[in-house]
Amino acid sequence: MNINLQTLKGFRDFLPESATKRKYVMDTIARIFAAYGFDPLETPALEYAETLLGKYGGEADKLLYLFTDNGGRNVGLRYDQTVPLSRVVSQYQNDLPMPFKRYQMQPVWRAENTQKGRYREFLQCDIDIVGSDSPIADSEIIGCALSVLKTLGLTNVQCLLNDRSIFDIQGFSKKEIIIIDKLDKIGRDGVIKELTAAGSVDAQKKLEILEKTAPTEKLQAIMKQLEQQGFTNGKEFVFVPTIARGLDYYTSTIFEIKVLEGTPLSIAGGGRYDNLINQFSGTSMPAVGLAFGFDRLMECLDEKKLLPDIKTSSQVLVTIFAPETLEQNLRTMTTLRNAGIAGEVYAGGPVKLEKQLKYADKKGIPYVIIEGPEEIEKNIVQLKTMKERTSKVLSVNNVIKELT
């Protein structure tokens, strides 16, 4: 039987070099999330279809992966992490501290047309605060996201803020909001043309009034708190009254973070969804959150050469000089691991040293230890740096100092 040796369209494998870099970025993000007091949460890939349907809007509902399982249940793959969070809060609300701060880094699935930077399975990194309608929650979410990007080396980023209630006050319909959200893609003239075609009366004047709108009282409080956190108004964050964001569940504050170099690239987005949890529990509960587009973030970091030059988690390979040195070689590796140094003993057994060095080179292991009978007798090792092709003779304790 011939097996089709390729992934499904829109799905990907990540070989160790890519996966190692992804893990580095995920670990960095998780560290900053934790520094802001967010705790990890994991939810199942599958939810009941009724949990997912009707929460995102008609267009998004078409992108859900829905099917009937072997037990005859109507189920769907997770589309995002906000709806599962709302289900969790409703289900466990008596067990959770309020406000509830969580982060979640898991894959989501969307059955959309694939293109550059868009996949059917992709990773989302979310932070949310549930149970607080204070501007502090919004400013903490935005401040945390900006801190993540700064830590990763992206300095020229900006958070665009708006309040969906502005559209309600000025009488924009849901259809008009969706069109205004296309401003970056089709331009001002394109938006006016589409608004007119959709039946908007004097679309140009309506858009001009929107563009001159002042920030709401809540937005002013959020921006003031961001300044108090050390972020600069007009540079790291800015009020933009035409930012809409497409998902139906947003109720007031909305924000989008863009990398400004070259063509502005949206890298994270979110907002306040104060009515979503009510659909599950019947209890009104305010909430605000943000999600990073992890693949876009990775592409951006790679393009700007901000990813570390790592191919493997192994820092060192301890070679097996000969069958009679194996016992000591294993002891040496154990000593290094106990000191917190990641590494491996060559698992192919005692073979020529040249083959073991080629293995280290191909895998990207930066250091190699050679420990033959002479070195064992003198209680030393040879530490070889693969990139420079240089060697040092050291004790194992000094190797530990060198590698840490």
LUMNU-409637 format. One record per residue (C-alpha): x, y, z. Coordinates in nm, 4 decimals. Layout:
// residues N
px,py,pz
X,Y,Z
...
***
This chain:
// residues 404
px,py,pz
0.0000,0.0000,0.0000
0.1353,0.3423,-0.0996
0.1048,0.6059,0.1751
0.0796,0.9730,0.0802
0.3854,1.1132,0.2601
0.2763,1.4748,0.3009
0.0765,1.6852,0.5414
-0.2776,1.8026,0.4722
-0.3051,2.1470,0.3132
-0.2794,2.4149,0.5799
-0.1108,2.1809,0.8307
0.2623,2.1606,0.9008
0.5399,1.9554,1.0539
0.8020,2.1358,1.2620
1.1400,1.9634,1.2484
1.3672,1.9979,1.5539
1.5459,2.3158,1.4419
1.2155,2.5015,1.3838
1.0506,2.3478,1.6898
1.3465,2.4484,1.9107
1.3178,2.8126,1.8011
0.9408,2.8051,1.8491
0.9915,2.6685,2.1999
1.2389,2.9482,2.2775
0.9794,3.2102,2.1785
0.6975,3.0299,2.3637
0.9106,3.0050,2.6772
0.9911,3.3773,2.6572
0.6234,3.4659,2.6142
0.5198,3.2378,2.9020
0.7847,3.3948,3.1268
0.6488,3.7475,3.0659
0.2892,3.6298,3.1034
0.3796,3.4766,3.4404
0.5603,3.7974,3.5429
0.2285,3.9796,3.5009
0.0459,3.7267,3.7203
-0.1168,3.5133,3.4498
-0.1421,3.1384,3.5198
-0.1541,2.8626,3.2547
-0.4795,2.7007,3.1390
-0.5320,2.4138,2.8931
-0.8625,2.3110,2.7336
-0.9560,2.0176,2.5033
-0.9144,2.0384,2.1263
-1.2784,1.9283,2.0877
-1.5829,2.1112,2.2214
-1.9521,2.0438,2.1693
-2.0617,2.2157,1.8466
-2.3229,2.4197,2.0372
-2.0418,2.5640,2.2522
-1.8719,2.7070,1.9433
-2.1579,2.8002,1.7095
-2.3075,3.1480,1.7173
-2.0243,3.3088,1.9150
-1.8018,3.4464,1.6385
-2.0394,3.5720,1.3688
-2.1798,3.4122,1.0538
-1.8622,3.4292,0.8448
-1.6437,3.2815,1.1191
-1.8967,3.0027,1.1868
-1.8354,2.8819,0.8293
-1.4690,2.8212,0.9198
-1.5399,2.5862,1.2103
-1.4294,2.2236,1.1764
-1.7545,2.0464,1.2723
-1.8318,1.6726,1.2620
-2.0182,1.3923,1.4343
-1.8009,1.1676,1.6513
-1.8325,0.7912,1.6944
-2.0791,0.8418,1.9778
-2.3123,1.0444,1.7560
-2.2258,1.3745,1.9280
-2.1972,1.6977,1.7273
-1.8517,1.8344,1.8050
-1.6032,2.0882,1.6682
-1.2342,2.1717,1.6856
-1.1358,2.4751,1.8919
-1.1590,2.7907,1.6718
-0.9996,3.0200,1.9287
-0.9272,3.0134,2.3024
-1.1705,3.2815,2.4169
-1.4887,3.0763,2.3789
-1.3381,2.7718,2.5593
-1.2222,3.0102,2.8347
-1.5770,3.1412,2.8685
-1.7033,2.7841,2.9004
-1.4368,2.7077,3.1659
-1.5214,3.0177,3.3708
-1.8924,2.9321,3.3590
-1.8250,2.5699,3.4541
-1.5764,2.6358,3.7371
-1.6673,2.9892,3.8488
-1.7032,2.8851,4.2149
-1.3498,2.7390,4.2149
-1.1657,3.0269,4.0457
-1.0248,3.3436,4.2071
-1.1784,3.6597,4.0668
-1.0499,3.8460,3.8786
-0.9274,3.5316,3.6996
-0.6002,3.5830,3.5070
-0.4940,3.3076,3.2719
-0.2689,3.2484,2.9725
-0.3144,2.9734,2.7164
-0.0826,2.8557,2.4382
-0.2458,2.5840,2.2292
-0.3285,2.5143,1.8622
-0.6577,2.6247,1.7068
-0.8192,2.5153,1.3794
-0.9930,2.7141,1.1057
-1.1106,2.5716,0.7722
-1.0102,2.8738,0.5653
-0.8319,2.9219,0.2351
-0.4596,2.8895,0.2908
-0.2163,3.1644,0.1896
0.1133,3.3066,0.3100
0.0979,3.3355,0.6881
-0.2473,3.1717,0.7085
-0.2842,2.8070,0.8061
-0.5662,2.5745,0.9078
-0.3874,2.4690,1.2245
-0.1895,2.7309,1.4112
-0.0792,2.8267,1.7600
-0.2405,3.1057,1.9586
-0.0942,3.2655,2.2707
-0.3684,3.4310,2.4774
-0.3923,3.6322,2.7976
-0.7269,3.7200,2.9547
-0.8622,3.8791,3.2716
-1.2151,3.7714,3.3652
-1.4291,3.9310,3.6348
-1.3105,4.2932,3.6192
-1.4521,4.5870,3.4247
-1.1784,4.8185,3.5542
-0.9522,4.9948,3.3003
-0.6641,4.8421,3.5000
-0.7447,4.5027,3.3450
-0.7292,4.6468,2.9911
-0.4041,4.8356,3.0531
-0.2422,4.5270,3.2133
-0.3300,4.3160,2.9074
-0.1884,4.5738,2.6648
0.1186,4.6459,2.8798
0.1969,4.2742,2.9079
0.1715,4.2257,2.5299
0.3978,4.5228,2.4578
0.6486,4.3906,2.7146
0.6541,4.0512,2.5408
0.7424,4.2101,2.2063
1.0039,4.4368,2.3632
1.1674,4.1374,2.5363
1.1803,3.9517,2.2030
1.3608,4.2510,2.0472
1.0730,4.4107,1.8525
1.0970,4.7773,1.9477
0.9086,4.9485,1.6636
0.5606,4.8257,1.7585
0.2420,5.0162,1.8332
-0.0904,4.9292,1.9932
-0.3925,5.0817,1.8185
-0.6838,5.1339,2.0618
-1.0524,5.1964,2.0107
-1.3891,5.1441,2.1803
-1.6653,4.9548,1.9958
-1.9244,5.1612,2.1829
-1.8240,5.4560,1.9577
-1.9782,5.2727,1.6609
-2.3003,5.2124,1.8565
-2.3256,5.5762,1.9652
-2.2853,5.6953,1.6049
-2.5391,5.4433,1.4748
-2.3155,5.2152,1.2675
-2.4717,4.8811,1.1776
-2.2872,4.5503,1.2143
-2.2463,4.5400,0.8350
-2.0928,4.8890,0.8322
-1.8503,4.7982,1.1133
-1.7276,4.4974,0.9106
-1.6636,4.7273,0.6118
-1.4781,4.9875,0.8222
-1.2591,4.7067,0.9566
-1.1255,4.6664,0.5979
-0.9745,5.0171,0.5983
-0.6140,4.8898,0.5961
-0.6866,4.6449,0.3137
-0.8995,4.8447,0.0684
-0.8184,5.2046,0.1690
-1.0431,5.4983,0.2512
-1.1998,5.5276,-0.0949
-1.2728,5.1550,-0.0987
-1.4459,5.1758,0.2399
-1.6604,5.4712,0.1300
-1.7548,5.2857,-0.1895
-1.8544,4.9710,0.0016
-2.0449,5.1679,0.2669
-2.2416,5.3458,-0.0072
-2.3162,5.0157,-0.1816
-2.4355,4.8755,0.1531
-2.6904,5.1587,0.1830
-2.5053,5.4053,0.4103
-2.6383,5.7583,0.3710
-2.3557,6.0077,0.2982
-2.0867,5.7489,0.3762
-1.8002,5.9965,0.3342
-1.9382,6.2385,0.5943
-2.0183,5.9530,0.8302
-1.6590,5.8261,0.8052
-1.5190,6.1791,0.8570
-1.7222,6.2218,1.1776
-1.5943,5.8861,1.3008
-1.2316,5.9798,1.2266
-1.2660,6.2978,1.4383
-1.4205,6.1194,1.7372
-1.2512,6.1695,2.0758
-1.1559,5.8677,2.2913
-1.4159,5.7535,2.5427
-1.3676,5.8102,2.9147
-1.2638,5.4468,2.9595
-1.0028,5.4703,2.6801
-0.8615,5.7863,2.8370
-0.8198,5.6018,3.1677
-0.6490,5.3056,2.9928
-0.4096,5.5341,2.8063
-0.3235,5.7220,3.1244
-0.2435,5.3926,3.2998
-0.0268,5.2806,3.0069
0.1717,5.6028,3.0457
0.2057,5.5280,3.4175
0.3494,5.1866,3.3189
0.6158,5.3669,3.1159
0.4677,5.3435,2.7638
0.4569,5.6496,2.5351
0.1289,5.7825,2.3937
0.1555,5.8396,2.0183
0.4516,5.6059,1.9902
0.3852,5.2738,2.1652
0.0085,5.3167,2.1725
-0.2381,5.5435,1.9939
-0.6151,5.5972,1.9730
-0.7551,5.5073,1.6270
-1.1360,5.5456,1.6053
-1.1638,5.3368,1.2851
-1.0193,5.0152,1.4339
-1.3141,4.7733,1.4458
-1.2026,4.4080,1.4652
-1.4434,4.1608,1.3122
-1.5561,3.9193,1.5837
-1.9083,3.9712,1.7142
-1.8317,3.9125,2.0797
-1.6338,4.2366,2.1362
-1.8331,4.4904,2.3404
-1.6170,4.7979,2.4133
-1.2370,4.8269,2.4254
-1.0595,4.6781,2.1232
-0.6914,4.6852,2.0351
-0.4497,4.5693,1.7704
-0.0696,4.5622,1.7918
0.1294,4.6216,1.4744
0.4948,4.6088,1.3750
0.5503,4.9413,1.1997
0.8681,4.8753,0.9985
0.7930,4.8410,0.6263
0.4299,4.7444,0.5636
0.2542,4.7527,0.9046
0.1934,4.3943,1.0149
-0.0733,4.3033,1.2684
0.0838,4.0691,1.5236
-0.1678,4.0632,1.8122
-0.5195,4.1748,1.8831
-0.8012,4.1576,2.1298
-1.0546,4.3489,2.3306
-1.3292,4.3410,2.5884
-1.6082,4.0814,2.5608
-1.8348,4.1533,2.8563
-2.1373,3.9570,2.7300
-1.9824,3.6312,2.6047
-1.9689,3.4416,2.9354
-2.3339,3.5320,2.9945
-2.4227,3.3085,2.6973
-2.2895,3.0071,2.8896
-2.3758,3.0777,3.2515
-2.6612,3.3275,3.2367
-2.4499,3.5455,3.4660
-2.3011,3.8720,3.3419
-1.9229,3.8694,3.3826
-1.6835,4.1265,3.2317
-1.3729,4.0020,3.0501
-1.0873,4.1354,2.8394
-0.8114,3.9541,2.6501
-0.5549,3.9473,2.3708
-0.4145,3.6820,2.1364
-0.0783,3.6761,1.9579
-0.0652,3.5450,1.6028
0.2278,3.3162,1.6815
0.3186,3.2284,1.3210
0.3247,3.5909,1.2144
0.5364,3.6678,1.5198
0.7829,3.3903,1.4289
0.8059,3.5098,1.0680
0.8662,3.8665,1.1861
1.1376,3.7632,1.4340
1.3050,3.5475,1.1677
1.2938,3.8265,0.9091
1.4547,4.0689,1.1541
1.7131,3.8064,1.2604
1.5948,3.8166,1.6229
1.5786,3.4399,1.6685
1.8749,3.2713,1.8392
2.1030,3.0607,1.6227
2.0047,2.7300,1.7827
1.9234,2.3978,1.6202
1.8975,2.1741,1.9247
1.8526,2.1870,2.3006
2.1745,1.9866,2.3445
2.4662,2.2030,2.4536
2.7230,1.9258,2.4493
2.7883,1.5815,2.3049
3.0005,1.3429,2.5121
3.1640,1.1090,2.2632
3.2306,0.7437,2.3305
3.6030,0.7054,2.2755
3.6016,0.3253,2.3021
3.3921,0.0483,2.4645
3.6194,0.0519,2.7723
3.5617,0.4295,2.8269
3.1807,0.4078,2.8078
3.1298,0.3853,3.1852
3.3265,0.7060,3.2516
3.1704,0.8828,2.9502
2.8243,0.8152,3.0946
2.9342,0.9406,3.4381
3.0679,1.2620,3.2827
2.7390,1.3275,3.1031
2.5441,1.2615,3.4247
2.7637,1.5124,3.6123
2.6971,1.7753,3.3452
2.3216,1.7121,3.3489
2.3138,1.7364,3.7278
2.4761,2.0788,3.6884
2.1934,2.1879,3.4574
2.3763,2.1420,3.1262
2.1668,1.9778,2.8534
2.3490,1.7202,2.6488
2.3776,1.3654,2.5248
2.6089,1.0709,2.4956
2.6493,0.9548,2.1374
2.3688,0.6958,2.1112
2.5120,0.5123,1.8115
2.7609,0.3259,2.0274
3.1422,0.3213,2.0019
3.2163,0.4232,1.6419
3.4908,0.6308,1.4853
3.5314,0.9745,1.6431
3.4957,1.1364,1.3016
3.1417,1.0022,1.2663
3.0459,1.1321,1.6115
3.1833,1.4789,1.5274
2.9843,1.4808,1.2022
2.6721,1.3961,1.4026
2.7335,1.6903,1.6392
2.7945,1.9196,1.3420
2.4763,1.8176,1.1581
2.2613,1.8433,1.4707
2.4086,2.1820,1.5638
2.5499,2.0807,1.9035
2.7960,2.3589,1.9900
3.0372,2.1618,2.2131
3.1871,1.8125,2.2092
3.3708,1.6351,2.4912
3.6404,1.3824,2.4077
3.7416,1.1630,2.6982
3.9782,0.8770,2.6182
4.1941,0.6586,2.8448
4.4662,0.9267,2.8807
4.2132,1.1960,2.9778
4.0421,0.9596,3.2253
4.3753,0.8798,3.3904
4.4510,1.2539,3.4348
4.0911,1.3391,3.5380
4.0494,1.5833,3.2469
3.8554,1.6073,2.9193
3.8995,1.7757,2.5832
3.6272,2.0367,2.5222
3.5917,2.1010,2.1505
3.4076,2.4097,2.0205
3.2481,2.3015,1.6924
3.2024,2.6433,1.5340
3.5616,2.7611,1.5825
3.7103,2.4091,1.5632
3.9174,2.4830,1.8744
3.9877,2.2611,2.1773
4.0656,2.3132,2.5464
4.1882,2.0674,2.8061
3.9824,2.1136,3.1242
3.8569,1.9361,3.4330
3.4853,1.8490,3.4292
3.4244,2.1165,3.6959
3.5831,2.3787,3.4701
3.3751,2.2534,3.1771
3.0671,2.3215,3.3891
3.1900,2.6767,3.4559
3.2658,2.7248,3.0861
2.9227,2.6054,2.9660
2.7158,2.7872,3.2280
***
